[in-house]
């Protein structure tokens, strides 16, 4: 398990529309570039933000990836994003 690899994959989607499109259309190819466990890769591919948080992904990068994939901010987006995170605890975050 590598939090750095997970965060790098999230960062890549956040900073590149091309990477976001590849994650949407061919997640396994995009994620193969990172040293991820099968569980980490599945959580990213499925946009399972509750699982990503539990695996140690950085919440800022999770949110920015979700927003990039959504394409724009809306209240509905925020509700869909936050819903699966209810009940999860944040770990200590070092930036």
N, C-alpha and C positions, 0 to 999 in steps of 0.2 A: 504494500500500500504506500502510495506517495501523495501526500497532500500537494506537494509542488507540481506533480504531473497533472493532478486534477485541476488545480488552479490555472496551470498553463493552458490546458484545453479550454477552460471557461474563458480565459483571457483572449485566446485566439478567436473565439466566436464573437466576443464583445468588441474586439478591435477590427474585425474584418467581415464585411458582408459576404465575401467569397467563402470564408470558412463557415459562416452561418448557413449559407446555402448548401454547402457540402454536408454539414451535419444533418440538415433536413432530408437530403436526397440520398446520401451514402455515408451514414454515420460510422460504419465500421472502417471505412477507408480513412476518414478524418481522424478517428480515435486511435488508429493503428500507429500514428506518429508519436504517441505518448505512452509512457511506461505505466499503464493502468491495469489494475486488477479487473477481472471480468465484472465484478460487482460495481466498481467505479465506472467502467465504460457503459454498463447498462443504465446506471443512474443518469449519466449525462445524455445518452442517446434517448432515453425515455423522458428526459426533463423532470426527473423525480427529485424535486428540490428538498423534500423531507429527508430522503435517503442521502442526498449530497451533503446536507447539513450534518447528519449523523456521521458521515464518513470524514468530515472535517473540512469540507470545502469552505472557502471564504464567502460570507454572506453578500458582500459587495459584488463580488464577481458573479455569484449566482444570479443576483438581481439584474446586473448589467447584461448577462447572457440572455436571460429571459426577455428583457426589454428589446434587445437586438432581434431576437427571434420573433417577437410580437410585431415589431415594426413601428410601434408608437405607444405612447402612454395613454391609458384610459382607466377609469375607475373599475371597469369590468376586468381589465387585465390585472390590476392590483388585487382585486378580490380573488381571482383565480390563482395568482401567484402566492398570496399570503395564506389562503385556505389550508394547503397541505403543511404549512409550517407551524400552524397552531399546535401548542403543546410541546414543541421541541425547545431545548435549551441551547443557548449559544455557549460555545467553548471560549476559552481565552483566545483572543485574536491578536496576533502580532503582525504589524504591517511594516 
